[in-house]
Amino acid sequence: MVIDMSPFYGSLDNFDRVFNELWGPLNISQRRVAYPPLNISEDADAIYVRCEIPGVNVEDIDLTFTDATLVIKGERKIEKGKYYRQERPTGNFQRVVNINSPIDVDKVKALAKDGHLEIRLPKAEESKPRKISIAMN
Amino acid sequence: MNQNVMQSEAKGLPRMKPATDILETPEGFSIYVDMPGVRKEDLVIDLTEDELRIGGKSAYQSATNENRVHVEFGNVEYTRVFTLSHIVDREKIKATLKNGVLELLLPKAEKALPRKIQVELE
C-alpha cells in the first residue's frame, strides 16, 4: 500500500511501542486459526508465500494457481499403532491465498525443505515500477 | 514493524513444546515430533538414565530486503523431555529426521517382548 489512510498515520511510533509491550517478545499473531501457518512477504521482484507443513511428502502437496488465487492442499497421514498421545494435526488441509498483483505464472517456483515450503511468485513485468526518463528540450 | 520482528528474533527465540505423537507398535514405541525448519545438524538429542531430551532451533533465514505482509510463524526453539519406560532398549534407539518430523524408534528390550511358551508333552 502506498497511501496510509489510517487516522494514526504519522504517529505510528507510539502505537508500535504500546503493541510491543502488550505482545512481548513475539511479534507474530499468536492465534492459530488456520492450518498450515503461513507467512507472506514481498520484495521488488516477487511475492513469497512460506508455510510450515511438517511430515508431508512433496508429492502429496498440491499447489494450484488460478488467476489470482494460490491454493495449498494436502493431507497429513496417520501412523499405525496404539496411540498414547496425539497432538499433531492429521487429515486434509487447504489454504487459499489471494494475490492482488499480476503474476508471471510460468515462473512460479516452489521449494520444500525440512517441512518448510516456500513458493516464489514472480511479479509480472508490467506490474513492476518503471522509471520514466524525461526528455529535455 | 518489520524491524521489530527482526529485533525480537535476535533477542532470543521463543521456546515451544513441539506437537508430538506417541504410539506403541508390537516392536516398540514410536515418537513423532513436528519440528519444521530444524536442520539435521541443529538437532540435539540427549539420552540420560531415564530421560530423552530433544531440542532444536528452526533456521529460517530472514531476508532483510523483503517486506513482510503477513506473519503467522517465525523462528522458535523447540524443546521437550520424554521419560523412558524401563522396557525400552536404550542401545537400539533410532532417530530419523524427515520433512521436518523427527521420528524416534524405541524398540522394546528382548526380555519385555511377548513370548510364547511351549507346552511340552510328556
Interface residues (C-beta under 8 A of the other chain):
Chain A: D16 N20 P25 L26 N27 I28 S29 R32 A34 P37 L38 N39 I40 S41 E42 D43 Y48 R50 E52 I53 P54 G55 V56 N57 E79 K80 G81 K82 Y83 Y84 R85 Q86 E87 R88 P89 A112 D114 G115 H116
Chain B: M1 N4 V5 S8 K11 G12 P14 A19 T20 D21 I22 L23 E24 T25 S30 Y32 D34 M35 P36 G37 V38 R39 S58 Y60 A63 N65 E66 N67 R68 V69 H70 V71 E72 F73 G74 L97 N99 G100 V101
